[in-house]
Amino acid sequence: MDEKLDIIGNEFQIPLESDIRKDVGEMCNLSQGIEDRAFERGTANGISIGKKEGLAEVVLKLIKKGVSIEQVSDMLDMDIKDVQDIIENK
């Protein structure tokens, strides 16, 4: 929460009165609660799996089009090892 307060105060020059601090704390707690409920229902896991599968699909399409592993790594901001793992496991 302190990081969020720093951003509000420093980047947006909004004075951090005690009411704002309290509101930010409540919003952080609310978002954490929503994330926890999504995880309990399994939707967070499904979303995570879907993102990984989508990323793997993009990696494989780029490789099939002749883009090098290094270029894919750079374009998608991934470690080369992660790109290689996707190629080897799909």
N, C-alpha and C positions, 0 to 999 in steps of 0.2 A: 504494500500500500504506500509506503514511503516513496517508492520510485514514481508512482502515479502522481503523488502530491508534488514531487520535485518537477515533473513535467508540467503540471498545471501552473505552478508558481514561476518556473524559469522560462519555459518556452512560450507560454501564453500570457505571462505577466498578470495573472489573476491573483489578487491578494488572498492568502489562505487564512480565512477567519475560522474560528472553531466550528461554525455551522457547516462550512464546506468540508472540513476534515471529517466531520461526522457523516455527512452525506456520501462522501467518497468511500468511507469505510463500509457503510451499509450497501452501497452498490457493489463493492468487491465481494462482500459476503453473499449477496444475492446471486451474482454471476457464478460464484463457486457452488452455491446450492443447485443452480440450474445444471451446471456441468456434472455435479455428483449424481443428480437424478437421471441425466442422460446416460451416464455410465452404468447406473443400476439397471436401466431398461435395456442396455445393450446397444443403444443407438450410437454412443460415442465410439464403441469398438467397431461397429459397422461402418461408420464414417471413416475411421482411421484405415480400415482395411480397403475401403473403396478408393481412398486417396493413394494408397500404396499401389493398388492394382492399376490405377490410372497413370501414375508416374511410370510404372514398369512398361505400360503400353506405349507411352511416349518415347521412352528410352529405346525400346525395340524398334519402333518405326523409324527413329532417327538413324539407328545403326543399319537397318535395312536399306536406307537411302544413301548409305555411304559416309555418313558423318562419323568421324573417329571417336573413340572412347574419350579421348582428352577433350574434344570439342563438346561432346555431350555433357561431360562433367562440368565444363566451364559454363555452358549455356543454362544448365539446370541447377547450377551451384551445388553440385554433389561431389562427394569424394569419388575418386576414380575407382577405388575398391568397391563402393556401393554400386556403381554402374556395372562393373564386371560381375558382381554377384547377381544382379538382375539378369544379365545376358546368360550367365551359366545356369541359372535356375528356371528359366522360362523356355 
